[in-house]
Amino acid sequence: MACGDVREEPVRIRSVTVGTNLGYPVDPAHFCTLEAFQQDARLRFENAGFEVQTVRLATQPFPLLLRDEGAAKAPRFARKPESLCQQHGLDYCSIGPVVATSSECDLAYIDVIPAVIEATDAVFASVLVASPQAGINLDAIDRCAQVISEIAGLTLDGFGNVRLAVLANCGPGSPFFPASYHQAPETGFSIATEAADLAVTALTGAPSLAEADRRLVGAIEREAETIERVCQSLEAEFGFVYGGIDFSLAPFPVAARSIGQAIEGLGIDRFGSSGTLFAVALIKRAIEKADFTSCGFCGVMLPVLEDLALAHRSTEDLFTIDSLLLYSSVCGTGLDTIPLPGDVEVEELAAILLDVATLSLVCDKPLTARLMPIPGKKAGEMTDFNFEYFVNAEIMAVRGRGTTRIFEENASAYPAVRA
């Protein structure tokens, strides 16, 4: 290895995510095989030197399971896989999206999501509001905005919105929650990494941009090679289809595992200042150049409440929601854990979601939005979460009521947005 290539420890596995089809009613026997898999996966990765933080379950979109039962059954249904996951060693469960890009979709399944979140502790859900084929479903976006506002009022500090994502142009097979869902006949699995520290190590103090790029590509490939050997052994043992690694450089709220820290280590004065877009694009390009079986986003994650440097820079007014959307145009993940004023209007939430959906189609990138209005808080105040994966940040400002007339006059339209 050349100087600068040595690392003290391997990346962490944020999630081994198993995708499978459930039946209705849910068959408890199906979870016995899943328990054996999660136990073996944890052991094999541990023996290979990796820390597995969670093993998760992603199912097919829950409206498909409940099409003969109706949306009202969703909260009761969601409690069953949650209970079985807890019994069999699976940490979280995603019941998939309401696929609002289908003309056959019943949007009442969006309206019931707050009840699902309130009735569970470890169940995630999502709504797919845009696709290249169908365009953007404005009615679905409007309903999502109302649901986000409702969840904020139902859960302590609005924390329930961490378990809801609005998706645009997102396919199945991503291991990162809440975007994860399954859409295949066979059970499969994929890997989500927590690898921001790779970028911190590779970029900080690199003598040139070319060397920073070489270091990061090499580090990703070395880690991926070991991860894939474990995945191939699991595939051979259980017959679950290996879907790949989402090597998005997800952060953890300490400096050594911060994408913002990595960007500043590259030579950008402060995250959010001019040049940040270039740095984000450089990191994204390194992920694309690395040779491994990829899935999901494989981008640069910039979750404000999960990244120490981003949270600190939020108090210096160095970036806005528009800035984060700009960075998403070259990195491909979206707006994640964005703290917003508790009194943000539904119309403003809808306008933000509309911009995310538009960008995803114009740039042909999968993007998500996880917006978190904080009850009782105003722009400029600090959040006060007590959660190991969060660092407190400044509540981000919004501009007003957004695009009210667009939604009022085109509620049922599917306007196609093309690049």
N, C-alpha and C positions, 0 to 999 in steps of 0.2 A: 504493500500500500504506500502511496505517496503521502507526504506530509499533509496533514489536514483531513485525512480520510479516516482516522481512528476514532471510534465512538466508544463511550464507556458502557453503554447498554443498548439493547435493541429497542425498536419502537414498541409501543403498547398496542395491543389489539383492543380497540374500543368495543367492537362487537363481532362475534361469530353469529351471523344472522341466518337462521334456517327459514326457508320459504316452503310452505306446504299448503295443500288444499284441505280445508275442514269440511265436514258434512253438517247438516242440520237435521236433528239435534247433533251436537258435538259428541264424537265417540271418544270416551276417555282412554280406550285401549291404544289409540293412535299415539298417545303421549308417552307410552312406555318406550317405544323406539326412540323418540326424541330425547328422553332422559338418558338413555344409553349413549346417544350421540353426544350430548352436551358434556357428559362426564368424560368421555374419551377425548373430545376436542380440547377441553381444558387441560387434561393431563398431557396430551401430546404437545400442545403449544408450550406448556410449562417446561417440559423436558427439553424443548428446543430453545428455551431461554426467554420466552415471551410471557408477559403478564396479560391474561385475558380478563378484561374488566367486566364484560357481560356476555351472556349468550341470549339471543332474542329470537322470537318467533314472528314471522310475517305471513299473513294469510291472503287468500284472494279477496278482492273488494267485498266488504260485508253486505252491500245491497244485493249482490248475487246470491248470497246465502239466504237472505231474508225475503227474496222476491215473492214467495208464496205466503209470507207472514206479515209483511208490512213494516214500515219504519218504526212504529211504536214499540216493536219487540227488541229494538237494538240495544237499549241499556241492559235488559235482562240477558240477552244473548252475550254481550261483551263480558259480563261477569263470569261466564262459564270458562272460556279459554284463559282468562286471567287466573282463575282458581286453579285450573289444571297446570298452567305454567308454574305457579308457585309450588304446587305439589311435586313437580318433576324437574325443578332446578333451572327453569328458564326465567330470566330476570324481567323481561318486558314482552309485550305483545302488541303488534300493529295489526289492526283489523282492516287495513287497506283503505283506499280512497272511495269516495263517491265519484264515479266517473261521469262528470257533468258534460263531457265532450260527446257523449252518446245521446242521440235524439230520443232514445228509449229510457233515459235516466229519469227517475222520480226524485225531484229536488227536495222532497220532504225528508230524505235521508240526511240532507245537510242540516235541516232544522233540528234534528234530534241529537246532533253531536254534543251540544252542551249537557244533555242528560246522560250521555255515555261517559263523558269526562267526569261529571259529578258522581256517577255511580261506581267508578273504578279508581284505582290508584296507579295502575301500571299498564293501562291500555292507551295506545296512540291511534289517531285517525287522521285522515287527510281528505282533501277535495281536489280533484283534477279539473281545472277550469279552462284550460287552453291546450290545443294541439294543432299541429300544422294542417291537419286534414279538416278539422271542424272550426278552426278559429277560436275566438274568445266567447265564452258564455257569460254575458253581462249579468243575467239574472242570478247565476250561480255566484259570481263575484259579490253581488249585492247581498246575497244571503250569507256568504262567508263573513263579510264585514259585520253583519248583525250578530252572527254566532260568536265571533271574536269578542265583541263588546259584551255579549251575554256571559261568556265564560269568565271574563275579567271580573264581573260582579259576583259570580258564583263561588269563586275559589280564592283562598287567602293570597293577598298581594297579586291577584291575577295570574298565579303560577300555573293554573290549568292550561293556559295557552302554550306552555312548553310542549304539550302533548297533541298539538294540532298544527298542521302545515297546510298551506294552500299551494298546490302544485301547478306548474305550467310546463308542458312539453316533457314530462317525466315518465319514463317507461318503468316497467317492473324490474326487480332484481337488485335494486340499490340496497346495500346493507345499513345505510344510515337512516335512523328514525327522525322525524315521523314520515319520511317520504317512502319508506319501504313497503312494498307489496309484492304478492306472488301471482304469476300468470303463466303457468306451465303445468302439464299433466304430472310431471315427476317432482318429488321433493328435491330441493336443492339447497345450497348454502353459499354464502359469500362473506367476505371479510371487510370490516371497516377499521381503518387504522387511526391511531392518535399519534400523528407523526410530525407535528409542527417543529419538534426539537431537531429533526433532520435539517430543516431549513435554517434554524438558528445556528447550528454547528457549521453547516456548509457555507453560509453566506457571511457570517461575522468574520471580519478580518481577511476575507479572500483578497489576494493581491490584484485580481482583475475580474471583470464580469464573466469572462470565459472560464476562469478557474472556478468561480462560484457555481456556474452552470455545470461544469464537469463534476465537481464534488457532489452536488445535489443529485444529479442523474445517477452517479455511481452508488450513492448511499441508498437511494430508492431501490435500485436493482439488487443490491446485496441483501437488503431486508426482504424484498419480495421473493427472491430465490428461496430463502429458507422458509418463508410462510407457505409458498406454493408446494414445497416438498411435504409439509405437514398436511396441506389440503388434499394433495393427491393420495396420501395414505388413508385419509378419512374417506375419500370417495371410493377407494378400493374396498375398504372395510364395510361401509354401510350402503353403498350404492346410491348415495345422495349425489346429485349432479353438482360439481364445483363450478360456480359462476364467475369467480374472479375476485380481485381486490379493488376496493375503492380507496385509492391512495390519496384521497383528499387530505391535506395537511391540517387535520383538526387540532385545535389547541386545547390546552388545559390552563387554568388561571394561575400560572406561575411564569416568571420571566423566561426561564429556560425552555418553556414549551409554548411560546407565543409567536404567532405569525407576525404580529405587529413588531415584536422584538427582532425577528429575522429581517424584516424589511428595513428597519432602522440600522441593523447591523450591516446591511448591504451598502449603506451610505446615504439613505434618505434621512433628512434631518429629524423629522417626526412623522409618524404615521398620519396620513391625511394631508400632508403638505404636497406641493407639486413634485411630481416624480413617483408618487405612490402607485399610480396606474402602471407605469413602466415596470416597477418592481413586482407587482402582482402578476403582470403578463410574463415576466421572466420566470417566475416560479411555476406558473401554469405550464409554460412551454417545457420546462424541465420534466414535469410529470408526464407530459405527452411523449417526450423523447425516450423515457425509460422503458425498457423491455420487460413486460410482465402481462399477465392476463388481467385486463382491466374491466371494471363494471361501474355503474353508478355515475357519480359526478366527476371524480378524479380532478378536482379543482382546488382552489384556494378558499378555504372556509374563513369567513370573517364575522363570527358571531360576537356581537358587542359584549354580551354578558358572560362570555366564556373565555375571553382573551384579555390578559392583564394589560398589555400595552394599549389595546383598543379602548378598554374601560378607562384607563388613565387619560388618554388623549381626548376622550369624549368630554372631559371637563375643560378642555382648552379650545373648544369650538373649532377643531381642525377638520371635522368631516360632518356631513349631513346624510340624511336618507338618500338624497340625490347622488352624493359622492359614492355611497356604497352600491347604488345601482350602476354607476359608471364602472366601478371595479368589476361588478358582475358581468359586464359586457365582454370582459376578456378572461374571466376566471371560471364562470359558470357554476355558482351555487345559489346566489340570491341574497335576500334579506333575512338574517337569522338572529333570533333572540334580540329583537329591537325593542328597547324600553320606551314606551310612549306615555304621554299624559293620560291620566285616568279619565279625563273629560273629552278625549279625542272623539270627534263626531263620527258616526258610522259612515257618513258620506266621504270623509277624509280617508278612513281605512279602505273603503272601496276604491278610491282613486289611487292609493298606493298599490293595491293589489292589481289594478288595471295596468299600471306602469310595469310592474314585474312581468305580468303575462305578455304584454306587448314586446318587451325586450327579449323575452325567451323565444318568441316566434321570429322576430326580426333577425336575431343573432343565431337562431337555431340552436339554442342551448337549453338544457334542463335547468329551471330555476324554481326556487321555493321561497315562500314568505312565512316566517314565524314572528308575528307581531304581538307585542305584549303590553297592552295598556295596563298601567299600574294604578289601581283605585286610590284616590286621595292625593296623588302626586301630580305636580305640575312640571312643565319643561324647566330644566335647570336644577331641579332637585335631584337627590341621589336615591337610587333604589336601596333597599335594605334586606335583601334576600340572605337566608342562611342555608346555603346549598353548596355542597363541595365542588360542583362543576360550574358554579357561577362566581363571578367577581362583580361587586357592585359598581354601577356606572351612572352617569348623568342621564336623566330623562331627556330624550331627543325631542326637539321642537317639530311641530307640524305647521302647515301654512294656512289652513282654513278649511272650507267645506269641500274642496276638490271639484269633482266633475258631476255635480248633482244633476244637471239637465241631461247629460248623456244617459244616465241610468233611468231617469224618469221617462224619457222619450223613446228608449230602445230596450226596454227591460227584457224582452224575449228574443232579442236578435242574436245571431251568431256572426258578427262581422269578421270576415277573414282578414288577417293581417299577414302580409307577405314581405319578404326581404326585398 
